Amino acid sequence: MGTILSSRARNSELYDVPQGETSKRQRISSSFYDNPRLIPSLPDEISIQILARLPRSCYLSVKLVSRSWKAAILSTELYDVRKELRTTEEWLYVLTKVENDKLMWHALDPQSRKWQRLPPMPNFAGEEGSRRGLYGLRMCKMVGSSFRAADAIRGWLGRKDSLDRMPFCGCAVGAVNGCIYVLGGFSKASTLSCVWRYHPILNNWAEMSPMSIGRAYCKTGVLNKKLYVVGGVTRGRRGLTPLQTAEVFDPCTGLWSQVPSMPFSQTQVLPTAFLANLLKPIATGMTSYRGKLYVPQSLYCWPFFVDVGGEVYDPETNSWVEMPVGMGEGWPARQAGTKLSVIVNDDLYALDPSSFLNSAMIKVYNHVDDSWKVVAGDVRIRDFADAELPCLLAGFLGKLHVITKDTNHNIAVMQAERRDHLSSLASTSSTSLDDDDEDDDDLVGSESNEWKVIATRSAGSEELVNCLTLDI
């Protein structure tokens, strides 16, 4: 069933994926199928269990067997059975910015080490006047390859000329209920409120209910199977205006609801009204940790920013409190608006750029004594001057991963291997990769066994934007 896929990460080949779609069952609904049975002489519940044990990468070929098999592959019942049988597979999804400022997703199958290209994202809607969700506003041409997020933030000082030339950028992403969501961003001079969902079973994009306000560079987090969005900026009469508001999306109802705004209490203790007006509060990240949402914050005035700790949202009390002092002061940041962190096996990790150009550290937070500890001291990354983010963090297959680009312009996925330094990274997943790949000397840290390159992909001039994982 399906094509046999290569196991070598360095020779990964891109495949385009065409668009398409809890208890034991006595019989799968016959409305899914044209024929009485999926496999002759076998009950459909047995046939579905057979299909559920196949690797996801085979489903592209399996759908071609017959219309009834295609309907079975696109049915949610098959994936419910996969959960029951514990045959789900976790894939890594990486978002990059390609030529003409377009966004493109690629998915890494860790078993076959194949990359698959997702269907292109639809053209984002713009907002003109009071009308929202107007189709047809195309992404404008990129001003230059050196465009950075910081250039957009200059608009906070009222410099609107740069906003009018702004390409599409600043969208946020999240994963909830087995789907990918892309939210907001800039398109020319407009901040967008539109939301798009990628459904991996149907392999297509669909527009969802928009946010209550246009947001760019907002932060997202998932808590209790709901998608939270906080902060970001919106377009005002005098340029960009930072947002303190928050809202939450329920994928079951498809509706948004309001969450109390972040207090940004640190701005209330500034010594003068001049500083309070000059320094703009921004949310620089968001992480779902120990049943709450943790949002580090900064005060920003181009080209300077000051970390001021952060705030924590508790869904039980529906309120915000100040972040623990040690957590806020020690949360490392690369630049204004960027704090890379990820949860792996219930532990919070963050990337801390060192004073060296091509090196970084990984820290882990200890909630007991409210402190950060270095667990990986020399992570080799290439800090490309034109790239908004030189690397990404991911919790994948129960291990910490760093996604970056090497000197040959390949996207490389590096997996943490050393257990004495990363002791909290628990047992290896049953879908872990083989150990027969050679390490990339250009990317591995000073301790040769600490990081392992598990997959690469030729990326050319693509820039890393974001990443997430789905377990299906």
N, C-alpha and C positions, 0 to 999 in steps of 0.2 A: 504494500500500500504506500503510494507516494514515492517521491524521489529520495534516493540515498544521498545524504548531505555530507559534505566534507567536514572532517574533524580538525582541520588545521586552521588556527585563528589567523595566521598571517596571509593566507590565501583566501580570506573570506570574500564571497561573491555576493553582490547585492541582488536581491530578487524583488521585483515589484509585485505587490499584493493587489489583485483586482478587487474592486469594491463589491460589496455584496450586502447577509445577516448570519421528601428527604427521608423519605422512607421508601422502602421497596415498593415498586409499582407493579400492579398486576398486568398492566399493558399501557404502552405509550399511546396517547391520543391518536386515533386513526386519521384525524384531519391533517396531520403532518405529512402523510405518505399517500402516494398514488397506488402502490401495490399492497396487498394484504400483509406481507411481511418484508422486513428489510433483508433478512437472509432466509432463503427457503429452508423449511423444516426446523427453524429455530423461533422460539417466542421473541417478540420484539424487545422485551426487557433484557433478554440475554444478548441480543444483538447490540443494544445500546451499551451494555456493559463492555462488550468487545470494543466498540468504537471509543468508549471512554478511556480505554487503556492504551490507545494509540498516542504517540507524540503529537502535539499540536501542529508541528511542522508538516505532518502527513495530511492534515485536513484539506489543504489546498488541492491535493490530488484525489482524495477520497470524495470530495464534492462532485467530481466529474463522473463517478460511477453511474449514478442515476439521479433522477429528480427526487426520489424518496430519500436517498442518502444525503443529498444536498440539504433537503429540509431538516433531516436529523442533525446534521452538523451545525445548522443555523438555529436550532432550537435551544432554548435555555435549559430544557430538561436534561440534555446531554451533559451540560456543565454542572448541573446539580448532582448528577451521578458521579462526575469526576471528583467533586468535593466529598461525597460519601465514600468513594473508594480511595481517597487520598492520592489521586493521580494528577492533581493540579500541577501546573508548571509556572514558575516565576520567571518572567522575562524583564529585561532592562530596556527602557524606552529613553532615547536621547534626542533632544530637540536642538537643532542647529540652525544658524542663519546662513543662507547660501547666496548665490548671485542675485542681483537686483533686490536684495533685502527680503527675499522670501524666506519663510520658515518651513523646515522639513523635519519630519520625525523618522527615526529608524529604530527598529526593535532588534535586540540581540537575544537569540535563542541559545541558552548556555549549553544545552545538550549537543546540538549540532554545530554550535559556534557559527551559525549563519546570521547575517544581518538581513532584515527585511525592511523594505521601504514602505511606509504607510501611505495611504492615499493623500494627495495634497490637501492642505487645509483650505477651506473656502475663502474667497475674498472677504475681508472683514467689512462690516457695515460701518458707516460713518454717521455722525449726528450733525445735521444742518438745521440751525435754528431750533425750533421746538420739536422737530420731528426726530424720532429715534428709530434705529434699526433700518435706515434707508439702504437698500442694496445697491451695489454697483460702484461704490467708492473704492477705487483700486489703490493698492499700495503704491506710494509714490517712489520715484527712483532714489536710490541711496546717494546722499550728498558726497560721501567719501568713505573709504574703507576704515578710516581712523575715527569714525563717529563713535562716541562713548556715551554711556548713561550720564556721566557728569556734565556733558555738554547740554543735555536737556534740562538739568537742574539749574543751570544758569538763569533759566526763565523765571525762577523765583524772585530774582531781583528786578523783574519787569522788562527783561529783554525779550520782546516778543518776535523779533526778526528771525531768530534761530528756530522758533517754534513753527513758523510758517514753512520752513524748509525741512522739517523733521520727517524722516522716513518712518515706516511702521516699526514699532519697537515697544518695549516696556510691558508686554503681556505677562500675566501670571499663569501658572499651571498647577493642577492638583489632580489627585487620583482618589476616587471614592466609589464604592459600590461596583468595582470592577471596570470602571471607565475612566478615561482621561478627559479633563476639562481645561480649556484655554479661555482665559478671562481678560477682558479689557485690553488696555494698551493705548498707544498713540497711532493715529493715522493722519499724516500732515499735521494740522493744527488742532485736531480734535482728540479728546480723550473718549475712549469707547466704553460702553457699558455692556456690549454683547458678550455672550457666552456660547462656546461651541463644545460639543461633547463627541469624543471618539469612542465608538462601541466596538471592542475587539472581536466580538462574536459576529456581528453584522459587517464589520470592517468598513464602516462609513462614518462620516461626520454629520451631525445634526445640530441645528441651532436650538438653544434652550432659553428659558426665561432670562431676560437681561437683569443685571444688577440695578440697584436703585439709582446709581449715579455713575458717570464715567470715571474710570480709575486707570491709572498707569503706574507701573512699579509698585503695585500693592503686594501684600504678602498673604500666603494661603497656608492653611493647616487643616487637618482632618481630626475630628473628635466625635466619638459616639456615632460614627457613620454619617456625619454631616460635614460639609465643606465650609470652612470659615474664611472670610476675607477681611483684612484690616488695612487701614492706612492707604498709602499711595498718594498720588497727586491728581488734581483735576484742573482743567483749563478755566481760568477766570479772566476778567476784564484786564487785569494787570499782570498777565502771565500765568504761571503755574501756582496753584494753591495747595499746600499740604493738607491731607485729610486725617482726621482723628476718628472718623466713623468706622463702624464694623457691621457686617451682616453675615448671615448664614444661609446656606442652600441645603435643602432637604431633597436628595435624589429620588426619594420615594414619591413625593408629591410634586416635585419639579418647581417648588416655590421658594422665594427668598423671604426672610424675615429679619427684622432689625435686632442688633445686639448693642448694648450700651457702648458709647464712644469711649475710646481710650482717654483717660484724664490728662496724660502727659504731665504728671505732677511736678516733674523737675523744672518745667518752664515757669511754674508759679513761684519759684524761689530765686529767680534771677535778680541780681541787685538793682538793675535799672530798667525802666520802661524801654530805653533805647535798645538794650541787649535783647529784651523780650520780643521786640519787634524785628530785630535784625536776625536772630537765630531762629531758624525754622525747625520745628520738631518733626522727625520722620521715624517710621518703623523700619528697622533694618533687617528684620527676619521674623520668622514665626516657627515654632516647633511645638508639636503635641507631645507632652512629656508628663508621665505620672498622672494622667487624667485631667490635665489642665493645658491651656495654651500659653506659652512663654514668648513674649515679644520684646526683643532687645530694641533699644531706641538710641537715637543720636540727635544732637542739635547741629544744624547745618547752615553754613553761610559760605558760598563759593569763594575760594577753593578750600575752606577749612571745615572740619567737623569735629565734634567732641562727643564721645560716648557718655551717656548719662544713665547707664543701667537699663532698666526696662520695666515692664508691667506684666502681670499674670492674670489671665481670665479664668475664673472658676465657673463652670456651667451649672453647678449645683446652686450657687448663690446668685448667678447671673450678674457678677460684678468683677471689677478690676482691683487688684492690689499691687503694691510695689514688688518688684522682683527681689529675691534675696541679694544682699549687697555683694557677696563674693561671686555669685553667678553673673551679675550684671557687669561688675568691674573687670572680671577676667574673661568675659566672652570675647574671643578674638574677632577682629574685623579686618578685611582687606582694604576696603574703601567705603566711602559713604554710600549707604544703600545696599551693602553686600556683606552679609555674615553667613558663611557657609557652615551648616550643621546638619546632622542626620541622626536618627535613632537606630541603633543596632542592638538587638536583644535587650531592649529596655534601657540601654545606656545612651547618654547624649554625648556625641562627638562633634568637634568643631575643628576647622582648619585655620591655622594661625600662620600667616606668611612671616618668614624670618627676615633678617636684614640682608640676606643673600638673594640675588636676583632670581635664581632658578631653584630655590629650595623653600620648603614649608614644613610646619610641624602639625601633628595631630594631637589634640588635647581631649581628655575625657572629664566630664563633670562628676564630682562626688557630692551628692545631695546631703550626705550625713554631716560633713564638715564644711559644706558650702565653699568648695574650692575646685580649681582645675589642675589637672596633672598631665604632663607631656607623656604620651605613650608611643609616639613615633617621631623621632627627632630630625630626620633628614629625608623628606619626601621630595624627590626630584620632579619638578614641573617646569615647563617652559613658559615664561611670562611674556607672551607675545604682546608687543606694544599696541597693536591694533585691536586686540581682543578685549572685549568687555569682561569676560571671565576666562582665566587661563586654565581652570580646572573645575570639576564638579565633585560632590560627594554623594555616595549612594549606599544604602543598606540593602544588600543583594545576596540572596542565598545564605542568610544568617551571618554574613561577614561584611566588613567595611571595605568599600571600593572607592578608588579615586579615578575619575575619567579626565584625561588630559590629552594634549597633542604633543607628538614628539617632533624632532627636528626634521623629519621627512614628511611632516604634515599629515601623519596618520593619527586618527583618534584611537587612543589606547585605553583599555579598561584594566586597571591594576587592582589586584586583590591582596588584602592583608593576610600574611601567612604566619608571622611569628606569634606564638602563643605566650611567650614570656613577657613580651611588651604589650600585646593586645589580648590579655588573658580573659577579658570579658566577652570576647567573640567566641560564642559557644560552639558546639559540635558542628562539624561539616555537614552541609545539607546532602541529602541522598542524590541530589542532582548536581553535585559539585563537579567541576571539570577535572579531566585527567591531568597528571603531573608530567606529561611528556613534552610540554612546550618549553622552549628556551626563554630565559629572561631577557628583556631588553635592557642592555647595559646603560643605555642613555636615560632610562627612566627609573631604574632601581636605585634605592637609597644606599647609603654607605654600608649598611648591614645587608649583605647580599641576599639573605633568606627572608627579608622582611616583606617585600612586595613581589608579586608575580603578575606578569602581563598575561591575561587570559584570553584577550581578543583584541584585534585591531581592525581598522577599516580606513581605507584611503579617503581623505577628507578634503585635500586641496586647500582652498581658501575658506572653507566653512569655519564658522565661529561657534563655540559651545554656548548654549543659552540656558538649558535646564535639563533635568533628568528625573525619572521616577520609575517605579516598578509596579507590575500588575501580576497577581497570582491567579491563574485561570485554569 
